[in-house]
Amino acid sequence: MTRPDPDELLVRTAFEELGRVSFAEHSLDSLLQRVTDAAAQVLPGRPAASVTVVRQGRFATVAASDPVAAALDGIQYRLGAGPCVEAATSGHPVELPDTRHDRRWAEFASAALERGVFSVRSHPLPVREQVRGGLNLYADAPRAGDERTERLVARLADYAVVPVSNMYLYRSAVERAEHLEVALDSRGVIDQAKGILMERFKLTADQAFQALARRSMERNVRLREVAERLVRTGEFPDS
C-alpha cells in the first residue's frame, strides 16, 4: 500500500475546512483570514494575504488580511508592475523569493523590504465571468529554495484560490442583485409618479418623465426622491 504524502496531508488538512465555508455566513475578509491562518501552518514567514481583481484593465484589492498586503498591492498597481500584477494578467504563478536581491521589480522590492516583507508569491485566480485576479502572499522571511517549500506553496495556492474566487463571485452576484432590486424599486415609484402626472396634466409618458427630470435638476435632488414625494403627498409645485 502506498503511504500518503505527508506534505499533501498537511495542506489538505489545513484547507479542507475552506470547502465547508458558508458563503452566506462569512465575508471575503474572514475567508481570507482563514486562508492566511492556514498558510501560516505550512509556509515559513507567517504570510499576510490579499486578493487582486482586474476588471476592464483596472486593478483593485477586494480583501486583505493585513494593511501591509493592501499597501504593497497598491504600490504595484501604481507602478504597473510586480508579482501580483503579473500573476493576475498573465495567468501564471509568480514568485519574488527574496526582496533583498530582486532586480525585476527593484522599486517594489525596496518598498516591500521597508515594510518587513522578504518574499512574495502571487497565484492567479481561475478566470470566470471575465474576471481576472490573483491570491497574493507576503511573508516576513525569504523563501527557502528547496523543492518541498515550492511544492507546498503550489498546493496551498491551488487549494486556496478556488474558495476565494467563488466567494468573490458570490459576493459580486449578491451586490448586483441588491443593486438590481434598488433599481427596480426606483423604477416602480417613478412609473407611479409618471402616472399621476399623466392623469393630472394630460401628459404623455415621455412628457411626464421630462417633468420629473426637470424638478430633479432644479431642486438638485435625485429623481427617485422627486417621484417619492409626489406619490406620497401628491404635491408637485411649480419651480
VOVO-250888 format. One record per residue: residue number from 1; y negated, x, z of N, C-alpha, C in turn. Coordinates in steps of 0.1 Angstrom, whole numbers, plus 5000, padded with zeros to 4 digits. Example, Ala and Ser with C-alpha at 12.3 -4.5 7.8 and 13.67 -1.06 7.14 Angstrom:
# VOVO-250888
PT   k  n.y  n.x  n.z ca.y ca.x ca.z  c.y  c.x  c.z
PT   1 5057 5132 5078 5045 5123 5078 5033 5132 5078
PT   2 5022 5128 5071 5011 5137 5071 5000 5129 5079
# end
This chain:
# VOVO-250888
PT   k  n.y  n.x  n.z ca.y ca.x ca.z  c.y  c.x  c.z
PT   1 5012 5008 5000 5000 5000 5000 4987 5009 5000
PT   2 4978 5005 4991 4965 5013 4991 4957 5010 5003
PT   3 4952 5021 5009 4943 5019 5021 4929 5015 5016
PT   4 4923 5006 5023 4909 5002 5019 4899 5014 5020
PT   5 4890 5014 5011 4879 5024 5011 4870 5021 5023
PT   6 4869 5031 5033 4861 5028 5045 4846 5026 5041
PT   7 4841 5032 5031 4827 5030 5027 4825 5016 5021
PT   8 4835 5012 5013 4834 4998 5008 4834 4988 5019
PT   9 4843 4990 5029 4843 4981 5040 4830 4981 5048
PT  10 4824 4993 5050 4812 4994 5057 4801 4986 5051
PT  11 4799 4987 5038 4789 4980 5031 4792 4965 5030
PT  12 4805 4962 5027 4808 4948 5027 4806 4940 5040
PT  13 4809 4947 5051 4807 4941 5064 4792 4939 5067
PT  14 4784 4949 5063 4770 4948 5065 4764 4937 5058
PT  15 4769 4934 5046 4762 4924 5037 4769 4911 5035
PT  16 4781 4909 5040 4788 4897 5038 4781 4885 5044
PT  17 4773 4887 5055 4766 4876 5061 4754 4871 5052
PT  18 4749 4880 5044 4738 4876 5035 4743 4865 5025
PT  19 4756 4865 5022 4761 4854 5013 4762 4841 5020
PT  20 4761 4841 5033 4761 4828 5040 4748 4823 5044
PT  21 4737 4830 5040 4724 4826 5044 4720 4813 5038
PT  22 4715 4803 5046 4710 4791 5041 4696 4793 5036
PT  23 4693 4791 5023 4680 4793 5018 4670 4783 5024
PT  24 4675 4771 5028 4666 4761 5033 4661 4765 5047
PT  25 4668 4774 5054 4665 4777 5068 4659 4791 5070
PT  26 4658 4799 5059 4653 4813 5060 4642 4815 5050
PT  27 4632 4823 5053 4622 4827 5044 4627 4840 5037
PT  28 4620 4843 5026 4623 4856 5019 4621 4868 5028
PT  29 4610 4867 5036 4608 4878 5046 4619 4880 5055
PT  30 4625 4869 5061 4635 4870 5071 4648 4875 5064
PT  31 4651 4871 5051 4662 4876 5044 4660 4891 5042
PT  32 4648 4895 5038 4646 4909 5035 4648 4918 5048
PT  33 4644 4912 5059 4646 4919 5072 4661 4921 5074
PT  34 4669 4912 5071 4683 4913 5072 4689 4924 5063
PT  35 4683 4924 5050 4687 4935 5041 4683 4949 5047
PT  36 4672 4950 5053 4667 4962 5059 4676 4966 5070
PT  37 4679 4956 5079 4688 4959 5090 4702 4964 5086
PT  38 4707 4958 5075 4720 4962 5070 4719 4976 5064
PT  39 4708 4978 5057 4706 4991 5050 4706 5002 5061
PT  40 4700 4999 5072 4699 5009 5083 4713 5013 5088
PT  41 4723 5004 5087 4736 5007 5092 4744 5017 5083
PT  42 4740 5017 5070 4748 5025 5061 4740 5037 5054
PT  43 4727 5037 5056 4719 5048 5050 4711 5056 5060
PT  44 4709 5068 5058 4701 5076 5067 4686 5073 5065
PT  45 4678 5074 5075 4664 5073 5074 4658 5059 5077
PT  46 4667 5050 5081 4663 5036 5085 4652 5031 5075
PT  47 4656 5027 5063 4647 5024 5053 4640 5010 5055
PT  48 4627 5010 5051 4620 4997 5050 4622 4992 5036
PT  49 4621 4979 5034 4624 4973 5021 4613 4964 5016
PT  50 4612 4963 5003 4603 4953 4997 4609 4948 4984
PT  51 4603 4937 4979 4608 4932 4967 4596 4931 4957
PT  52 4597 4937 4946 4587 4937 4935 4591 4926 4925
PT  53 4582 4918 4920 4584 4909 4909 4574 4911 4898
PT  54 4579 4911 4886 4570 4912 4874 4570 4900 4866
PT  55 4558 4894 4865 4557 4882 4856 4545 4884 4847
PT  56 4547 4882 4834 4536 4883 4824 4529 4897 4825
PT  57 4537 4907 4828 4532 4921 4829 4525 4924 4841
PT  58 4525 4915 4851 4517 4918 4864 4527 4920 4875
PT  59 4525 4930 4883 4534 4933 4894 4529 4927 4907
PT  60 4538 4922 4915 4534 4917 4929 4546 4919 4938
PT  61 4542 4922 4951 4552 4923 4962 4553 4909 4968
PT  62 4565 4903 4967 4567 4890 4973 4572 4890 4987
PT  63 4577 4901 4992 4581 4902 5005 4583 4917 5009
PT  64 4580 4920 5022 4582 4934 5026 4585 4934 5041
PT  65 4594 4942 5045 4599 4943 5059 4589 4951 5067
PT  66 4580 4959 5061 4572 4968 5068 4559 4970 5060
PT  67 4547 4970 5066 4535 4972 5059 4534 4985 5050
PT  68 4542 4995 5055 4542 5007 5047 4548 5005 5033
PT  69 4559 4997 5033 4566 4994 5020 4556 4986 5011
PT  70 4549 4977 5016 4539 4969 5008 4528 4978 5003
PT  71 4523 4987 5011 4512 4996 5007 4517 5005 4996
PT  72 4529 5011 4997 4534 5020 4987 4537 5013 4974
PT  73 4541 5000 4975 4543 4992 4963 4529 4991 4956
PT  74 4519 4988 4964 4506 4986 4958 4500 4998 4951
PT  75 4503 5010 4957 4498 5022 4951 4505 5024 4937
PT  76 4518 5021 4936 4525 5023 4924 4519 5013 4913
PT  77 4516 5001 4918 4510 4991 4908 4497 4996 4903
PT  78 4489 5002 4912 4476 5007 4908 4477 5018 4898
PT  79 4487 5027 4901 4489 5039 4892 4496 5035 4879
PT  80 4504 5024 4880 4512 5020 4868 4524 5029 4867
PT  81 4528 5035 4878 4540 5044 4877 4546 5046 4891
PT  82 4559 5049 4891 4566 5051 4904 4579 5045 4903
PT  83 4588 5048 4913 4602 5043 4913 4603 5027 4911
PT  84 4595 5020 4919 4596 5005 4918 4591 5000 4905
PT  85 4581 5006 4899 4576 5001 4886 4586 5004 4875
PT  86 4592 5016 4876 4601 5020 4865 4614 5011 4866
PT  87 4619 5009 4879 4631 5001 4880 4629 4987 4876
PT  88 4618 4981 4879 4615 4967 4876 4614 4965 4861
PT  89 4608 4975 4854 4605 4973 4840 4617 4978 4831
PT  90 4624 4989 4836 4635 4994 4828 4648 4987 4830
PT  91 4650 4981 4841 4663 4975 4845 4673 4985 4849
PT  92 4669 4997 4852 4678 5008 4857 4674 5013 4871
PT  93 4684 5016 4879 4681 5021 4893 4673 5034 4891
PT  94 4664 5036 4901 4655 5048 4901 4655 5054 4915
PT  95 4656 5067 4916 4655 5073 4929 4646 5085 4929
PT  96 4638 5086 4940 4630 5097 4943 4636 5103 4956
PT  97 4644 5114 4955 4652 5118 4966 4644 5126 4977
PT  98 4633 5132 4973 4625 5139 4983 4610 5140 4978
PT  99 4602 5133 4985 4588 5132 4981 4581 5146 4983
PT 100 4587 5155 4990 4580 5168 4992 4581 5177 4979
PT 101 4590 5173 4970 4593 5182 4959 4593 5174 4946
PT 102 4586 5163 4945 4586 5155 4933 4575 5158 4924
PT 103 4578 5160 4911 4567 5162 4901 4565 5151 4891
PT 104 4575 5141 4891 4573 5130 4882 4562 5121 4886
PT 105 4561 5118 4899 4550 5109 4904 4543 5116 4915
PT 106 4536 5127 4912 4531 5135 4922 4521 5128 4931
PT 107 4512 5120 4926 4502 5113 4934 4509 5103 4943
PT 108 4518 5095 4937 4525 5086 4946 4533 5093 4957
PT 109 4540 5103 4953 4549 5111 4962 4540 5116 4974
PT 110 4528 5121 4971 4519 5126 4981 4515 5114 4991
PT 111 4512 5102 4985 4508 5091 4993 4520 5087 5002
PT 112 4532 5087 4997 4544 5083 5004 4546 5093 5016
PT 113 4545 5106 5013 4547 5116 5023 4537 5115 5034
PT 114 4524 5111 5031 4514 5109 5041 4518 5098 5051
PT 115 4526 5088 5046 4530 5077 5054 4544 5079 5060
PT 116 4549 5091 5060 4561 5094 5066 4574 5090 5058
PT 117 4572 5087 5045 4583 5083 5037 4588 5096 5029
PT 118 4601 5099 5030 4606 5111 5024 4615 5108 5012
PT 119 4619 5096 5010 4628 5093 4999 4626 5078 4995
PT 120 4628 5075 4982 4626 5061 4978 4637 5058 4968
PT 121 4643 5046 4969 4653 5041 4960 4649 5027 4955
PT 122 4648 5024 4942 4645 5011 4937 4656 5007 4928
PT 123 4660 4994 4930 4671 4989 4922 4667 4976 4916
PT 124 4669 4975 4902 4664 4962 4896 4671 4950 4900
PT 125 4664 4939 4901 4670 4926 4903 4676 4921 4890
PT 126 4686 4912 4891 4691 4906 4879 4680 4898 4872
PT 127 4679 4899 4859 4669 4892 4851 4673 4878 4850
PT 128 4664 4869 4856 4667 4855 4855 4654 4847 4853
PT 129 4654 4837 4844 4643 4829 4841 4631 4838 4838
PT 130 4633 4848 4830 4623 4857 4825 4615 4864 4837
PT 131 4622 4865 4848 4616 4872 4860 4623 4886 4861
PT 132 4615 4896 4861 4620 4910 4864 4615 4914 4878
PT 133 4622 4923 4884 4618 4928 4897 4627 4939 4902
PT 134 4625 4943 4914 4633 4953 4920 4633 4952 4935
PT 135 4644 4957 4941 4645 4959 4955 4642 4973 4958
PT 136 4632 4976 4967 4628 4989 4970 4631 4993 4984
PT 137 4636 5005 4986 4640 5011 4999 4632 5023 5001
PT 138 4624 5024 5012 4616 5035 5016 4622 5041 5029
PT 139 4626 5053 5029 4633 5060 5040 4625 5071 5046
PT 140 4626 5073 5059 4618 5084 5066 4626 5097 5067
PT 141 4636 5098 5057 4644 5110 5057 4647 5113 5042
PT 142 4648 5125 5038 4652 5128 5024 4667 5123 5022
PT 143 4670 5120 5010 4684 5115 5007 4693 5128 5006
PT 144 4704 5127 5014 4714 5137 5012 4720 5137 4999
PT 145 4722 5148 4993 4726 5148 4979 4741 5147 4976
PT 146 4748 5141 4986 4762 5141 4984 4766 5128 4976
PT 147 4778 5128 4971 4783 5116 4963 4785 5104 4972
PT 148 4789 5106 4985 4791 5095 4993 4778 5087 4995
PT 149 4767 5094 4998 4755 5087 5000 4750 5079 4988
PT 150 4752 5086 4976 4748 5079 4964 4756 5067 4961
PT 151 4769 5068 4964 4778 5057 4962 4775 5045 4972
PT 152 4771 5048 4984 4767 5038 4994 4754 5031 4989
PT 153 4745 5039 4985 4732 5033 4980 4735 5023 4969
PT 154 4743 5027 4959 4746 5019 4947 4752 5006 4952
PT 155 4762 5007 4961 4769 4995 4965 4760 4986 4973
PT 156 4752 4992 4982 4743 4984 4990 4734 4976 4981
PT 157 4728 4983 4971 4718 4976 4962 4725 4965 4955
PT 158 4738 4967 4950 4745 4957 4943 4747 4944 4951
PT 159 4750 4947 4964 4752 4935 4973 4739 4928 4976
PT 160 4729 4936 4978 4716 4930 4983 4708 4923 4972
PT 161 4708 4928 4960 4699 4922 4950 4702 4908 4947
PT 162 4715 4904 4948 4718 4890 4944 4712 4880 4954
PT 163 4715 4881 4967 4709 4871 4976 4693 4871 4976
PT 164 4688 4883 4974 4673 4885 4974 4668 4878 4962
PT 165 4674 4880 4950 4669 4874 4938 4671 4859 4939
PT 166 4682 4854 4944 4685 4840 4945 4674 4833 4954
PT 167 4671 4840 4965 4662 4835 4975 4648 4833 4968
PT 168 4644 4844 4961 4631 4843 4954 4630 4832 4944
PT 169 4641 4830 4936 4641 4819 4926 4641 4806 4933
PT 170 4649 4805 4944 4649 4792 4952 4635 4789 4957
PT 171 4628 4798 4963 4615 4796 4968 4605 4792 4957
PT 172 4607 4799 4946 4598 4796 4934 4600 4782 4929
PT 173 4613 4778 4929 4616 4764 4925 4610 4754 4935
PT 174 4611 4757 4948 4606 4747 4958 4591 4746 4956
PT 175 4584 4758 4954 4569 4757 4952 4566 4750 4940
PT 176 4573 4752 4929 4570 4744 4916 4572 4729 4919
PT 177 4582 4725 4926 4584 4711 4929 4573 4706 4937
PT 178 4568 4714 4947 4557 4709 4956 4545 4707 4947
PT 179 4542 4717 4939 4530 4716 4930 4531 4704 4921
PT 180 4543 4702 4916 4545 4690 4907 4543 4677 4914
PT 181 4548 4676 4927 4546 4664 4935 4531 4662 4937
PT 182 4523 4672 4940 4509 4671 4942 4502 4666 4929
PT 183 4507 4672 4918 4501 4668 4905 4503 4654 4902
PT 184 4516 4649 4905 4519 4635 4902 4511 4626 4911
PT 185 4510 4630 4924 4502 4621 4933 4487 4620 4928
PT 186 4482 4632 4923 4468 4632 4918 4467 4623 4906
PT 187 4477 4624 4897 4476 4616 4885 4477 4601 4888
PT 188 4485 4598 4899 4486 4583 4902 4473 4578 4907
PT 189 4466 4585 4916 4453 4579 4921 4442 4580 4911
PT 190 4443 4589 4902 4433 4590 4891 4435 4578 4881
PT 191 4448 4575 4879 4451 4563 4870 4446 4550 4877
PT 192 4448 4549 4890 4443 4537 4897 4428 4536 4896
PT 193 4421 4548 4898 4406 4547 4897 4402 4544 4883
PT 194 4408 4549 4873 4405 4546 4859 4407 4531 4856
PT 195 4417 4525 4862 4420 4511 4860 4408 4503 4866
PT 196 4404 4507 4878 4393 4500 4884 4380 4500 4875
PT 197 4377 4512 4870 4365 4513 4862 4367 4505 4849
PT 198 4379 4506 4843 4381 4498 4830 4379 4483 4832
PT 199 4384 4478 4844 4382 4464 4847 4368 4461 4850
PT 200 4361 4469 4858 4348 4466 4863 4337 4467 4852
PT 201 4338 4478 4844 4328 4480 4834 4333 4479 4820
PT 202 4344 4473 4818 4350 4471 4804 4350 4484 4796
PT 203 4355 4495 4802 4356 4508 4796 4370 4510 4790
PT 204 4371 4519 4780 4384 4524 4776 4389 4534 4786
PT 205 4402 4537 4784 4408 4547 4794 4401 4560 4793
PT 206 4397 4564 4781 4391 4577 4779 4376 4577 4785
PT 207 4369 4566 4783 4356 4564 4789 4356 4564 4804
PT 208 4367 4558 4810 4368 4557 4825 4371 4571 4830
PT 209 4379 4579 4823 4382 4592 4828 4369 4601 4827
PT 210 4362 4600 4816 4350 4608 4815 4340 4604 4826
PT 211 4339 4591 4830 4330 4587 4841 4334 4594 4854
PT 212 4347 4595 4856 4352 4601 4868 4349 4616 4868
PT 213 4351 4622 4856 4348 4637 4855 4334 4640 4857
PT 214 4324 4631 4852 4310 4634 4854 4306 4633 4868
PT 215 4312 4623 4876 4309 4622 4890 4314 4635 4897
PT 216 4326 4640 4893 4332 4652 4899 4322 4664 4897
PT 217 4317 4665 4885 4308 4677 4883 4295 4675 4890
PT 218 4289 4663 4889 4276 4660 4895 4276 4663 4910
PT 219 4287 4659 4917 4288 4660 4931 4295 4672 4936
PT 220 4300 4680 4926 4307 4693 4930 4319 4690 4939
PT 221 4327 4680 4936 4339 4677 4944 4350 4676 4934
PT 222 4362 4677 4939 4374 4676 4930 4375 4662 4924
PT 223 4380 4661 4912 4382 4648 4905 4391 4639 4913
PT 224 4401 4645 4920 4410 4636 4928 4402 4630 4940
PT 225 4393 4637 4946 4385 4632 4957 4377 4620 4952
PT 226 4371 4622 4940 4362 4611 4935 4371 4598 4933
PT 227 4383 4600 4927 4392 4589 4925 4397 4583 4938
PT 228 4400 4591 4948 4405 4586 4960 4394 4577 4967
PT 229 4382 4582 4967 4371 4574 4973 4369 4560 4966
PT 230 4370 4561 4953 4368 4548 4945 4380 4538 4948
PT 231 4392 4543 4949 4403 4535 4952 4403 4530 4966
PT 232 4398 4538 4975 4398 4535 4990 4387 4525 4993
PT 233 4375 4527 4987 4363 4520 4991 4357 4511 4981
PT 234 4361 4513 4968 4356 4505 4957 4342 4510 4953
PT 235 4337 4520 4960 4323 4525 4957 4323 4535 4945
PT 236 4314 4533 4936 4312 4542 4925 4297 4542 4922
PT 237 4289 4548 4931 4275 4548 4929 4270 4556 4917
PT 238 4259 4552 4912 4252 4560 4901 4248 4573 4907
PT 239 4248 4583 4898 4244 4597 4902 4229 4597 4904
# end
